[in-house]
Structures are given as structure tokens and as C-alpha cells.
Amino acid sequence: MEQVNPFLQAVDERLIRQANDFDPQIVPYAKSALNGGGKHLRPTLVALAGGSIGKVGDAHITAAVIIEMVHLATLVHDDVMDEAEIRRGQLTIAANWGNEIAVLFGDCLFAQAVKMAASFPTPEVCRAVATATNTVCTGEILQTQHRRNFELSRREYFHVIEMKTAELFTLSCDLAAFLGNASADQREALGQFGAAFGTAYQVYDDCVDLFGSETAAGKSLGTDLAKGKLTWPVLLAWERASVADRVRLESLISEWQPENLSAVNEQLVRYETFEPSREVIAQYLEQARRALENLPASGGRSGLFGLADFLTQQTAGLTVDIH
């Protein structure tokens, strides 16, 4: 990510300026949401995807800010639904100021992002951002409908995460290509990379929520299970479990208490879900790398390969931690 640090700094500066554009009485909420740091994966994708086919300009910075604001809006709403207290190592807006403020401010972030997208001379950007936002929210609704549905199929699970998470990764790559005047084939290839990388990342994040530590993750763990959201390792364990252990797993999640996380993890270890989860991540990352083969070798696609390699390294560093 070092090669795009100046780009990310410009994105941060513009996000801070956006915080001050809100009504003075809600600037504290905006600063909390927009100055919280984070991995900046989506802005990084905008920079790397744009750089893979040409030069990155001011329009790419604006696009990255828009996408990051949409992402942050979804996080604000997620924290309300999940009753999460910690995000990026600090109190969530909901924990700090209450659910009502958090919901309304998340709406403000969405609206501000669309307003910025409408400032482009072409309606293509605004249309793409609005469509992606709709897809993300639809994915969240589907995930909510499937809470505690242990018979959720693999296809349904991956369909949901492709919508709720991978969509913004796809948008990052697609808009970067569009703003860089990429060919149709290049735009398609970069969109495919974003979709596959985003799916891999969500499975990785699901593993962190179960196998990681709260200190390392910088957020509350077990929040998915607390709300009955069944992620890949849990679904895999249920598929493999005996009838008795299926009943126990369902009971642990249906009657959730924070201390249940240790018992759930014991089930995940017993049915060897850790390595298969890492294998799924590896498969999607390989799919992402294959998409890049459709880009000119002379371009700057090495940064995107490097990002895929980085997630591979992060996945390799995951360890099972029975809490």
C-alpha cells in the first residue's frame, strides 16, 4: 500500500473536510465516523485499479471518498443492528450517542455520498453508487432474514456476502476503471477482481469474528452470532455435526450469551472448520488473480496482485483462539 499512500492521505484529508460540511451540531458524529482510520481497503482498490490502466487523478480521489462514506454509513447502521460497542478500537456512534442518532446519521452519510456522486459531469457515477448502495442494503436485508437459519445453503450464503460486502469492492474497481477511460474488457476484468477479492475478504472477516482476538481485530467479537448471523465456519460446522451437536450449536446461538463464544469455537475446532475456511479464501483470491490476467502485463497490475498476496498472508496468520 506504500505506493498509494499519497492517494490515501488525500482521501483522508477530503473525508475530514466532509465532516465539517455537516450541520455544526452533528459535526462531532461526523468526525467520529470519518476520522476513525480503518484499513481503507476500498480507497486502496480505487487507487490500485486506476493505476493498473493509467494515471490516477482527482476524480479517483472523489470516487474513493464517496465509496468510503457509503461503507462507513453501512458500518454505523451495522453497529446499531449488532449492538456493537467497539469499532476500530473506539466506541461506536451508537454506543456513544444512542441508536436513534446513529441511524439518522448513517442516513446522512448515505445522502452526502450520493450528493457528491451527483457532482460528476456524467450521471454514470451517481447511478453506479446508488445501484451499489441498493445492492448492499438488499444484502443486509437478506442476511437479516436468514438469521438463525441453519439450513442456509452455501449458494445463499455466498450470494448474500457478494451483495453486502463484495459489491463495494466491485464498485471501487469498476469506477476506477471508468474514470480512467478503460476499455470494456479492462473494466470487466477489474470488476471481477473486486468481486472475488471482496468475497475473500468477507470470509476472512467472518473468521476473525470467531477465531480472532478483540484487541487485534479492533472491534467487538461474536457480534454476528449474537444476532444470529450464521457465517461460513458456523454453517460448515453445522453441516458436519452430529445430531446432538447440531442441537447444541443451535441452542448456543439461539440463547446467546457472550460466554457462549468459547463453546461455539470448541464446536468449530471439533469439526475442523478452520482450514476449510482458509481454503475458501484462497480459492476466491486465486479467482481474483486470474481476473488480472486479462489486463496488460505492462500495466500497473502488480499492486492488485500484492493486495491479494497481503490477504493471503493475513489469512495464514489466523490462529484458533478458544476464548
Salt bridges, closest charged atoms under 4 A:
ASP12 OD1 - HIS40 NE2 2.59
ASP58 OD1 - ARG14 NH2 2.68
GLU68 OE2 - HIS40 ND1 3.39
GLU68 OE2 - ARG88 NH2 3.88
ASP79 OD1 - ARG87 NH2 2.74
ASP82 OD1 - LYS229 NZ 2.91
GLU83 OE2 - LYS227 NZ 2.96
ASP107 OD1 - HIS77 NE2 3.37
GLU124 OE1 - ARG127 NH1 3.44
GLU124 OE2 - ARG187 NH2 3.12
ASP174 OD1 - ARG187 NE 2.61
ASP205 OD2 - LYS219 NZ 2.97
GLU239 OE1 - ARG154 NH2 2.82
ASP245 OD2 - ARG270 NH1 2.93
GLU275 OE2 - ARG278 NH2 2.61
GLU286 OE1 - ARG289 NH1 3.85
ASP309 OD1 - ARG289 NH2 2.98
ASP321 OD2 - HIS323 ND1 3.83
